[in-house]
Amino acid sequence: MAVLASREDGLEIDDDPARVDPDRTFDLVVGQGYWANDRTREEVARSIPASWCFGVYDGAAQVAFARVVTDRVTFAWVCDVIVDEPYRGRGIGHWLMRTVTDAVGATGVRRQILATADAHEVYRSVGYTVLDHPERWMEKDDRPPMGEPAARG
């Protein structure tokens, strides 16, 4: 795990799990994302060592994040892709996704999936397409409907 890419502006992408800041990741994914509002700080922290994580860093500050759930052989689910609001509009999301897609592809994984409500062009620009056979895909989602609080026992 090491620095995978760097830019002239000093930003770098790293997949070292020790460098990922769980609190900052929570602030990005839950605080700025729309898909993870029901996650707790503990759930976000637990997801980091269970996944292949990519951070974008401006010096010591983590400014973007992406997580991949994968066996590194046959399948990868790219999720929790987020760029800090002040850093948006600089091509960081595209650069991060190009790096993630290339790193996952280098393992030999041939199928990568993701879901998005608003960044289709970013993902399309690095090779993602709509599902060829969406009728084959199913899901089981035990989360409460959006806007309703999660039951915590």
KALIN-V557382 format. One record per run of one state. SS is the DSSP state (H for helix, E for strand, L for the rest). FROM is the first residue (numbers start at 0). TO is the last residue. If there is no record, write none. Layout:
ss->SS from->FROM to->TO
ss->SS from->FROM to->TO
//
This chain:
ss->L from->0 to->1
ss->E from->2 to->5
ss->L from->6 to->9
ss->E from->10 to->13
ss->L from->14 to->15
ss->H from->16 to->18
ss->L from->19 to->20
ss->H from->21 to->28
ss->L from->29 to->39
ss->H from->40 to->48
ss->L from->49 to->50
ss->E from->51 to->57
ss->L from->58 to->59
ss->E from->60 to->69
ss->L from->70 to->73
ss->E from->74 to->82
ss->L from->83 to->83
ss->H from->84 to->86
ss->L from->87 to->90
ss->H from->91 to->105
ss->L from->106 to->109
ss->E from->110 to->112
ss->L from->113 to->118
ss->H from->119 to->123
ss->L from->124 to->132
ss->H from->133 to->135
ss->L from->136 to->152
//
